[in-house]
Amino acid sequence: MKTLILSLAVSIGLCVAAPGFAQSVGQDAKDAGHDTKTATEKGATKTTSAVKKGYKKSTHGVKKGVNKGADKVADKTSTTR
């Protein structure tokens, strides 16, 4: 008889605790979703910034190269005789 009462008590306890646990699991899933969204936004912002910086550096390097090449060509093709 004691085992029957103990079994019923445990069963009732689990039935009462299950909805509360399920609610916290759902909230944990929502929090994880929000964290993922935030991380994605941060990553996209950092990537965009890095791409812009790389673009500016490469553009500057190309400009320097073009000017340097133009100077070399200008030295070889002077119009004065």
Gaussian input, Z-matrix of N, CA and C with variables (Angstrom, degrees):
# hf/3-21g

backbone

0 1
 N
 C     1     B1
 C     2     B2     1     A1
 N     3     B3     2     A2     1     D1
 C     4     B4     3     A3     2     D2
 C     5     B5     4     A4     3     D3
 N     6     B6     5     A5     4     D4
 C     7     B7     6     A6     5     D5
 C     8     B8     7     A7     6     D6
 N     9     B9     8     A8     7     D7
 C    10    B10     9     A9     8     D8
 C    11    B11    10    A10     9     D9
 N    12    B12    11    A11    10    D10
 C    13    B13    12    A12    11    D11
 C    14    B14    13    A13    12    D12
 N    15    B15    14    A14    13    D13
 C    16    B16    15    A15    14    D14
 C    17    B17    16    A16    15    D15
 N    18    B18    17    A17    16    D16
 C    19    B19    18    A18    17    D17
 C    20    B20    19    A19    18    D18
 N    21    B21    20    A20    19    D19
 C    22    B22    21    A21    20    D20
 C    23    B23    22    A22    21    D21
 N    24    B24    23    A23    22    D22
 C    25    B25    24    A24    23    D23
 C    26    B26    25    A25    24    D24
 N    27    B27    26    A26    25    D25
 C    28    B28    27    A27    26    D26
 C    29    B29    28    A28    27    D27
 N    30    B30    29    A29    28    D28
 C    31    B31    30    A30    29    D29
 C    32    B32    31    A31    30    D30
 N    33    B33    32    A32    31    D31
 C    34    B34    33    A33    32    D32
 C    35    B35    34    A34    33    D33
 N    36    B36    35    A35    34    D34
 C    37    B37    36    A36    35    D35
 C    38    B38    37    A37    36    D36
 N    39    B39    38    A38    37    D37
 C    40    B40    39    A39    38    D38
 C    41    B41    40    A40    39    D39
 N    42    B42    41    A41    40    D40
 C    43    B43    42    A42    41    D41
 C    44    B44    43    A43    42    D42
 N    45    B45    44    A44    43    D43
 C    46    B46    45    A45    44    D44
 C    47    B47    46    A46    45    D45
 N    48    B48    47    A47    46    D46
 C    49    B49    48    A48    47    D47
 C    50    B50    49    A49    48    D48
 N    51    B51    50    A50    49    D49
 C    52    B52    51    A51    50    D50
 C    53    B53    52    A52    51    D51
 N    54    B54    53    A53    52    D52
 C    55    B55    54    A54    53    D53
 C    56    B56    55    A55    54    D54
 N    57    B57    56    A56    55    D55
 C    58    B58    57    A57    56    D56
 C    59    B59    58    A58    57    D57
 N    60    B60    59    A59    58    D58
 C    61    B61    60    A60    59    D59
 C    62    B62    61    A61    60    D60
 N    63    B63    62    A62    61    D61
 C    64    B64    63    A63    62    D62
 C    65    B65    64    A64    63    D63
 N    66    B66    65    A65    64    D64
 C    67    B67    66    A66    65    D65
 C    68    B68    67    A67    66    D66
 N    69    B69    68    A68    67    D67
 C    70    B70    69    A69    68    D68
 C    71    B71    70    A70    69    D69
 N    72    B72    71    A71    70    D70
 C    73    B73    72    A72    71    D71
 C    74    B74    73    A73    72    D72
 N    75    B75    74    A74    73    D73
 C    76    B76    75    A75    74    D74
 C    77    B77    76    A76    75    D75
 N    78    B78    77    A77    76    D76
 C    79    B79    78    A78    77    D77
 C    80    B80    79    A79    78    D78
 N    81    B81    80    A80    79    D79
 C    82    B82    81    A81    80    D80
 C    83    B83    82    A82    81    D81
 N    84    B84    83    A83    82    D82
 C    85    B85    84    A84    83    D83
 C    86    B86    85    A85    84    D84
 N    87    B87    86    A86    85    D85
 C    88    B88    87    A87    86    D86
 C    89    B89    88    A88    87    D87
 N    90    B90    89    A89    88    D88
 C    91    B91    90    A90    89    D89
 C    92    B92    91    A91    90    D90
 N    93    B93    92    A92    91    D91
 C    94    B94    93    A93    92    D92
 C    95    B95    94    A94    93    D93
 N    96    B96    95    A95    94    D94
 C    97    B97    96    A96    95    D95
 C    98    B98    97    A97    96    D96
 N    99    B99    98    A98    97    D97
 C   100   B100    99    A99    98    D98
 C   101   B101   100   A100    99    D99
 N   102   B102   101   A101   100   D100
 C   103   B103   102   A102   101   D101
 C   104   B104   103   A103   102   D102
 N   105   B105   104   A104   103   D103
 C   106   B106   105   A105   104   D104
 C   107   B107   106   A106   105   D105
 N   108   B108   107   A107   106   D106
 C   109   B109   108   A108   107   D107
 C   110   B110   109   A109   108   D108
 N   111   B111   110   A110   109   D109
 C   112   B112   111   A111   110   D110
 C   113   B113   112   A112   111   D111
 N   114   B114   113   A113   112   D112
 C   115   B115   114   A114   113   D113
 C   116   B116   115   A115   114   D114
 N   117   B117   116   A116   115   D115
 C   118   B118   117   A117   116   D116
 C   119   B119   118   A118   117   D117
 N   120   B120   119   A119   118   D118
 C   121   B121   120   A120   119   D119
 C   122   B122   121   A121   120   D120
 N   123   B123   122   A122   121   D121
 C   124   B124   123   A123   122   D122
 C   125   B125   124   A124   123   D123
 N   126   B126   125   A125   124   D124
 C   127   B127   126   A126   125   D125
 C   128   B128   127   A127   126   D126
 N   129   B129   128   A128   127   D127
 C   130   B130   129   A129   128   D128
 C   131   B131   130   A130   129   D129
 N   132   B132   131   A131   130   D130
 C   133   B133   132   A132   131   D131
 C   134   B134   133   A133   132   D132
 N   135   B135   134   A134   133   D133
 C   136   B136   135   A135   134   D134
 C   137   B137   136   A136   135   D135
 N   138   B138   137   A137   136   D136
 C   139   B139   138   A138   137   D137
 C   140   B140   139   A139   138   D138
 N   141   B141   140   A140   139   D139
 C   142   B142   141   A141   140   D140
 C   143   B143   142   A142   141   D141
 N   144   B144   143   A143   142   D142
 C   145   B145   144   A144   143   D143
 C   146   B146   145   A145   144   D144
 N   147   B147   146   A146   145   D145
 C   148   B148   147   A147   146   D146
 C   149   B149   148   A148   147   D147
 N   150   B150   149   A149   148   D148
 C   151   B151   150   A150   149   D149
 C   152   B152   151   A151   150   D150
 N   153   B153   152   A152   151   D151
 C   154   B154   153   A153   152   D152
 C   155   B155   154   A154   153   D153
 N   156   B156   155   A155   154   D154
 C   157   B157   156   A156   155   D155
 C   158   B158   157   A157   156   D156
 N   159   B159   158   A158   157   D157
 C   160   B160   159   A159   158   D158
 C   161   B161   160   A160   159   D159
 N   162   B162   161   A161   160   D160
 C   163   B163   162   A162   161   D161
 C   164   B164   163   A163   162   D162
 N   165   B165   164   A164   163   D163
 C   166   B166   165   A165   164   D164
 C   167   B167   166   A166   165   D165
 N   168   B168   167   A167   166   D166
 C   169   B169   168   A168   167   D167
 C   170   B170   169   A169   168   D168
 N   171   B171   170   A170   169   D169
 C   172   B172   171   A171   170   D170
 C   173   B173   172   A172   171   D171
 N   174   B174   173   A173   172   D172
 C   175   B175   174   A174   173   D173
 C   176   B176   175   A175   174   D174
 N   177   B177   176   A176   175   D175
 C   178   B178   177   A177   176   D176
 C   179   B179   178   A178   177   D177
 N   180   B180   179   A179   178   D178
 C   181   B181   180   A180   179   D179
 C   182   B182   181   A181   180   D180
 N   183   B183   182   A182   181   D181
 C   184   B184   183   A183   182   D182
 C   185   B185   184   A184   183   D183
 N   186   B186   185   A185   184   D184
 C   187   B187   186   A186   185   D185
 C   188   B188   187   A187   186   D186
 N   189   B189   188   A188   187   D187
 C   190   B190   189   A189   188   D188
 C   191   B191   190   A190   189   D189
 N   192   B192   191   A191   190   D190
 C   193   B193   192   A192   191   D191
 C   194   B194   193   A193   192   D192
 N   195   B195   194   A194   193   D193
 C   196   B196   195   A195   194   D194
 C   197   B197   196   A196   195   D195
 N   198   B198   197   A197   196   D196
 C   199   B199   198   A198   197   D197
 C   200   B200   199   A199   198   D198
 N   201   B201   200   A200   199   D199
 C   202   B202   201   A201   200   D200
 C   203   B203   202   A202   201   D201
 N   204   B204   203   A203   202   D202
 C   205   B205   204   A204   203   D203
 C   206   B206   205   A205   204   D204
 N   207   B207   206   A206   205   D205
 C   208   B208   207   A207   206   D206
 C   209   B209   208   A208   207   D207
 N   210   B210   209   A209   208   D208
 C   211   B211   210   A210   209   D209
 C   212   B212   211   A211   210   D210
 N   213   B213   212   A212   211   D211
 C   214   B214   213   A213   212   D212
 C   215   B215   214   A214   213   D213
 N   216   B216   215   A215   214   D214
 C   217   B217   216   A216   215   D215
 C   218   B218   217   A217   216   D216
 N   219   B219   218   A218   217   D217
 C   220   B220   219   A219   218   D218
 C   221   B221   220   A220   219   D219
 N   222   B222   221   A221   220   D220
 C   223   B223   222   A222   221   D221
 C   224   B224   223   A223   222   D222
 N   225   B225   224   A224   223   D223
 C   226   B226   225   A225   224   D224
 C   227   B227   226   A226   225   D225
 N   228   B228   227   A227   226   D226
 C   229   B229   228   A228   227   D227
 C   230   B230   229   A229   228   D228
 N   231   B231   230   A230   229   D229
 C   232   B232   231   A231   230   D230
 C   233   B233   232   A232   231   D231
 N   234   B234   233   A233   232   D232
 C   235   B235   234   A234   233   D233
 C   236   B236   235   A235   234   D234
 N   237   B237   236   A236   235   D235
 C   238   B238   237   A237   236   D236
 C   239   B239   238   A238   237   D237
 N   240   B240   239   A239   238   D238
 C   241   B241   240   A240   239   D239
 C   242   B242   241   A241   240   D240

   B1=1.4281
   B2=1.5370
   B3=1.3350
   B4=1.4591
   B5=1.5341
   B6=1.3207
   B7=1.4636
   B8=1.5240
   B9=1.3400
   B10=1.4629
   B11=1.5279
   B12=1.3160
   B13=1.4623
   B14=1.5328
   B15=1.3339
   B16=1.4626
   B17=1.5267
   B18=1.3262
   B19=1.4694
   B20=1.5191
   B21=1.3205
   B22=1.4589
   B23=1.5319
   B24=1.3040
   B25=1.4671
   B26=1.5322
   B27=1.3138
   B28=1.4696
   B29=1.5230
   B30=1.3142
   B31=1.4645
   B32=1.5164
   B33=1.3227
   B34=1.4649
   B35=1.5258
   B36=1.3030
   B37=1.4722
   B38=1.5238
   B39=1.3249
   B40=1.4607
   B41=1.5225
   B42=1.3116
   B43=1.4743
   B44=1.5190
   B45=1.3182
   B46=1.4573
   B47=1.5288
   B48=1.3231
   B49=1.4620
   B50=1.5239
   B51=1.3151
   B52=1.4683
   B53=1.5267
   B54=1.3421
   B55=1.4709
   B56=1.5274
   B57=1.2969
   B58=1.4585
   B59=1.5097
   B60=1.3087
   B61=1.4571
   B62=1.5238
   B63=1.3127
   B64=1.4588
   B65=1.5209
   B66=1.3036
   B67=1.4527
   B68=1.5271
   B69=1.3132
   B70=1.4597
   B71=1.5232
   B72=1.3330
   B73=1.4651
   B74=1.5254
   B75=1.3249
   B76=1.4598
   B77=1.5131
   B78=1.3181
   B79=1.4641
   B80=1.5217
   B81=1.3367
   B82=1.4594
   B83=1.5242
   B84=1.3217
   B85=1.4609
   B86=1.5274
   B87=1.3346
   B88=1.4630
   B89=1.5269
   B90=1.3265
   B91=1.4665
   B92=1.5251
   B93=1.3251
   B94=1.4671
   B95=1.5243
   B96=1.3149
   B97=1.4616
   B98=1.5201
   B99=1.3254
   B100=1.4601
   B101=1.5286
   B102=1.3306
   B103=1.4618
   B104=1.5218
   B105=1.3233
   B106=1.4585
   B107=1.5204
   B108=1.3119
   B109=1.4640
   B110=1.5269
   B111=1.3262
   B112=1.4577
   B113=1.5248
   B114=1.3201
   B115=1.4647
   B116=1.5261
   B117=1.3190
   B118=1.4592
   B119=1.5232
   B120=1.3181
   B121=1.4625
   B122=1.5304
   B123=1.3293
   B124=1.4660
   B125=1.5210
   B126=1.3346
   B127=1.4677
   B128=1.5097
   B129=1.3196
   B130=1.4627
   B131=1.5269
   B132=1.3144
   B133=1.4600
   B134=1.5184
   B135=1.3222
   B136=1.4647
   B137=1.5266
   B138=1.3193
   B139=1.4565
   B140=1.5209
   B141=1.3173
   B142=1.4674
   B143=1.5179
   B144=1.3155
   B145=1.4588
   B146=1.5259
   B147=1.3175
   B148=1.4649
   B149=1.5216
   B150=1.3214
   B151=1.4631
   B152=1.5278
   B153=1.3339
   B154=1.4664
   B155=1.5231
   B156=1.3365
   B157=1.4594
   B158=1.5272
   B159=1.3277
   B160=1.4573
   B161=1.5199
   B162=1.3210
   B163=1.4624
   B164=1.5322
   B165=1.3327
   B166=1.4620
   B167=1.5235
   B168=1.3383
   B169=1.4636
   B170=1.5241
   B171=1.3192
   B172=1.4640
   B173=1.5207
   B174=1.3206
   B175=1.4561
   B176=1.5221
   B177=1.3165
   B178=1.4646
   B179=1.5375
   B180=1.3269
   B181=1.4646
   B182=1.5212
   B183=1.3139
   B184=1.4707
   B185=1.5270
   B186=1.3174
   B187=1.4750
   B188=1.5289
   B189=1.3385
   B190=1.4660
   B191=1.5161
   B192=1.3404
   B193=1.4591
   B194=1.5172
   B195=1.3158
   B196=1.4643
   B197=1.5216
   B198=1.3170
   B199=1.4673
   B200=1.5221
   B201=1.3178
   B202=1.4555
   B203=1.5294
   B204=1.3216
   B205=1.4696
   B206=1.5158
   B207=1.3030
   B208=1.4621
   B209=1.5250
   B210=1.3321
   B211=1.4622
   B212=1.5248
   B213=1.3295
   B214=1.4689
   B215=1.5247
   B216=1.3128
   B217=1.4610
   B218=1.5227
   B219=1.3096
   B220=1.4642
   B221=1.5209
   B222=1.3266
   B223=1.4785
   B224=1.5204
   B225=1.2907
   B226=1.4725
   B227=1.5242
   B228=1.3015
   B229=1.4576
   B230=1.5207
   B231=1.2978
   B232=1.4631
   B233=1.5275
   B234=1.2923
   B235=1.4657
   B236=1.5199
   B237=1.3141
   B238=1.4756
   B239=1.5214
   B240=1.3517
   B241=1.4697
   B242=1.4554
   A1=111.54
   A2=115.59
   A3=119.21
   A4=110.91
   A5=117.21
   A6=119.70
   A7=111.50
   A8=116.75
   A9=120.37
   A10=110.18
   A11=117.03
   A12=121.15
   A13=110.16
   A14=116.10
   A15=120.11
   A16=110.73
   A17=117.16
   A18=121.67
   A19=111.07
   A20=116.81
   A21=120.56
   A22=111.39
   A23=115.78
   A24=120.09
   A25=110.31
   A26=116.01
   A27=119.86
   A28=110.19
   A29=117.73
   A30=121.77
   A31=111.28
   A32=116.21
   A33=120.18
   A34=110.10
   A35=116.44
   A36=120.52
   A37=112.05
   A38=116.80
   A39=120.44
   A40=111.51
   A41=117.14
   A42=121.05
   A43=111.16
   A44=116.34
   A45=120.27
   A46=110.19
   A47=118.79
   A48=122.64
   A49=112.61
   A50=118.96
   A51=122.13
   A52=113.44
   A53=120.38
   A54=118.36
   A55=113.03
   A56=118.11
   A57=121.10
   A58=111.63
   A59=117.10
   A60=121.83
   A61=110.47
   A62=116.72
   A63=120.76
   A64=110.69
   A65=117.50
   A66=120.66
   A67=110.40
   A68=117.89
   A69=119.24
   A70=110.84
   A71=117.88
   A72=120.53
   A73=109.33
   A74=116.60
   A75=120.08
   A76=111.80
   A77=116.71
   A78=120.42
   A79=110.30
   A80=117.03
   A81=120.16
   A82=110.22
   A83=117.12
   A84=121.06
   A85=110.59
   A86=116.64
   A87=119.89
   A88=110.60
   A89=116.09
   A90=119.96
   A91=110.94
   A92=115.76
   A93=119.79
   A94=110.04
   A95=117.19
   A96=120.64
   A97=111.89
   A98=116.48
   A99=120.30
   A100=110.68
   A101=116.90
   A102=120.32
   A103=110.64
   A104=116.76
   A105=121.01
   A106=110.28
   A107=116.93
   A108=121.21
   A109=110.56
   A110=116.22
   A111=120.79
   A112=110.89
   A113=116.28
   A114=120.14
   A115=110.89
   A116=116.81
   A117=120.68
   A118=110.59
   A119=116.62
   A120=120.21
   A121=111.22
   A122=116.70
   A123=120.08
   A124=110.64
   A125=115.34
   A126=119.43
   A127=111.69
   A128=117.08
   A129=120.79
   A130=110.41
   A131=117.14
   A132=120.72
   A133=110.95
   A134=116.58
   A135=120.20
   A136=110.81
   A137=117.00
   A138=120.63
   A139=110.58
   A140=116.51
   A141=120.68
   A142=110.50
   A143=116.15
   A144=120.73
   A145=110.68
   A146=117.12
   A147=121.03
   A148=111.03
   A149=117.17
   A150=120.58
   A151=110.11
   A152=116.42
   A153=119.68
   A154=110.93
   A155=116.45
   A156=120.74
   A157=110.19
   A158=116.87
   A159=120.76
   A160=112.11
   A161=116.14
   A162=120.93
   A163=110.52
   A164=115.99
   A165=119.50
   A166=111.31
   A167=116.39
   A168=119.74
   A169=111.12
   A170=116.65
   A171=118.92
   A172=110.84
   A173=117.79
   A174=121.03
   A175=110.39
   A176=116.16
   A177=120.92
   A178=109.75
   A179=116.73
   A180=120.66
   A181=111.74
   A182=116.90
   A183=120.52
   A184=109.69
   A185=116.89
   A186=119.89
   A187=110.82
   A188=116.01
   A189=119.98
   A190=110.61
   A191=115.94
   A192=119.84
   A193=112.37
   A194=116.99
   A195=120.87
   A196=110.06
   A197=117.12
   A198=119.87
   A199=111.79
   A200=116.80
   A201=121.02
   A202=110.16
   A203=116.52
   A204=120.75
   A205=111.17
   A206=117.28
   A207=120.67
   A208=110.36
   A209=116.90
   A210=119.98
   A211=111.24
   A212=117.49
   A213=120.85
   A214=110.67
   A215=116.07
   A216=119.65
   A217=110.10
   A218=116.56
   A219=120.43
   A220=110.71
   A221=117.90
   A222=120.75
   A223=111.00
   A224=118.03
   A225=121.51
   A226=112.59
   A227=116.87
   A228=119.85
   A229=110.95
   A230=116.24
   A231=117.59
   A232=109.02
   A233=116.39
   A234=121.09
   A235=112.22
   A236=117.34
   A237=118.92
   A238=108.85
   A239=117.17
   A240=121.16
   A241=110.97
   D1=-37.15
   D2=179.71
   D3=-62.92
   D4=-38.70
   D5=-179.86
   D6=-67.59
   D7=-34.56
   D8=177.91
   D9=-65.25
   D10=-44.76
   D11=179.72
   D12=-65.43
   D13=-41.13
   D14=178.41
   D15=-64.33
   D16=-41.33
   D17=178.52
   D18=-62.96
   D19=-43.63
   D20=178.53
   D21=-63.96
   D22=-40.84
   D23=-179.56
   D24=-64.05
   D25=-43.05
   D26=179.13
   D27=-66.14
   D28=-42.80
   D29=179.77
   D30=-61.88
   D31=-45.50
   D32=178.99
   D33=-64.19
   D34=-40.77
   D35=179.04
   D36=-62.03
   D37=-41.38
   D38=178.31
   D39=-67.27
   D40=-39.06
   D41=179.40
   D42=-64.68
   D43=-36.11
   D44=-179.95
   D45=-74.83
   D46=-37.14
   D47=-175.98
   D48=-80.25
   D49=-25.80
   D50=-174.66
   D51=-60.28
   D52=-46.49
   D53=-179.77
   D54=-62.75
   D55=-37.58
   D56=177.85
   D57=-65.08
   D58=-39.48
   D59=177.98
   D60=-67.04
   D61=-42.02
   D62=-179.80
   D63=-62.79
   D64=-37.34
   D65=179.61
   D66=-66.46
   D67=-40.57
   D68=-179.98
   D69=-70.06
   D70=-31.83
   D71=176.93
   D72=-65.49
   D73=-42.02
   D74=177.87
   D75=-61.95
   D76=-41.38
   D77=179.10
   D78=-67.24
   D79=-37.85
   D80=177.12
   D81=-61.53
   D82=-40.00
   D83=178.77
   D84=-64.39
   D85=-40.64
   D86=177.66
   D87=-64.01
   D88=-43.67
   D89=179.23
   D90=-61.43
   D91=-41.51
   D92=178.45
   D93=-62.64
   D94=-39.19
   D95=177.76
   D96=-63.59
   D97=-42.51
   D98=178.50
   D99=-65.76
   D100=-40.62
   D101=178.97
   D102=-63.27
   D103=-40.44
   D104=179.10
   D105=-64.10
   D106=-42.54
   D107=179.19
   D108=-61.53
   D109=-44.97
   D110=-179.57
   D111=-63.07
   D112=-43.46
   D113=179.70
   D114=-63.85
   D115=-39.34
   D116=179.08
   D117=-64.27
   D118=-43.47
   D119=179.44
   D120=-63.81
   D121=-41.62
   D122=178.41
   D123=-63.03
   D124=-44.09
   D125=-179.91
   D126=-62.95
   D127=-41.23
   D128=179.70
   D129=-65.30
   D130=-39.62
   D131=179.24
   D132=-64.55
   D133=-44.47
   D134=179.55
   D135=-65.32
   D136=-40.53
   D137=179.87
   D138=-64.49
   D139=-43.62
   D140=178.90
   D141=-60.58
   D142=-43.25
   D143=179.57
   D144=-62.80
   D145=-43.50
   D146=-179.92
   D147=-64.78
   D148=-39.33
   D149=179.48
   D150=-65.44
   D151=-43.42
   D152=178.67
   D153=-61.19
   D154=-43.27
   D155=-179.29
   D156=-63.68
   D157=-44.17
   D158=178.44
   D159=-63.09
   D160=-39.24
   D161=178.64
   D162=-62.59
   D163=-45.57
   D164=-179.67
   D165=-63.36
   D166=-42.55
   D167=-179.21
   D168=-65.52
   D169=-42.35
   D170=-178.72
   D171=-69.05
   D172=-38.34
   D173=177.94
   D174=-62.64
   D175=-42.59
   D176=178.79
   D177=-63.30
   D178=-42.54
   D179=179.29
   D180=-63.45
   D181=-40.26
   D182=178.80
   D183=-65.62
   D184=-41.98
   D185=178.42
   D186=-59.37
   D187=-45.10
   D188=179.38
   D189=-60.73
   D190=-43.23
   D191=-179.58
   D192=-64.81
   D193=-40.79
   D194=179.37
   D195=-64.75
   D196=-45.04
   D197=179.34
   D198=-63.99
   D199=-40.18
   D200=179.46
   D201=-65.26
   D202=-43.63
   D203=177.87
   D204=-64.62
   D205=-39.54
   D206=179.45
   D207=-64.17
   D208=-39.29
   D209=177.99
   D210=-63.47
   D211=-40.87
   D212=179.94
   D213=-65.78
   D214=-41.86
   D215=179.51
   D216=-67.18
   D217=-39.21
   D218=-179.62
   D219=-64.03
   D220=-35.56
   D221=178.31
   D222=-65.92
   D223=-35.89
   D224=-176.96
   D225=-82.76
   D226=-20.33
   D227=-176.43
   D228=-118.94
   D229=47.92
   D230=-179.62
   D231=-71.69
   D232=147.99
   D233=-176.24
   D234=-90.23
   D235=-9.38
   D236=178.61
   D237=-83.99
   D238=140.82
   D239=-179.98
   D240=-113.42

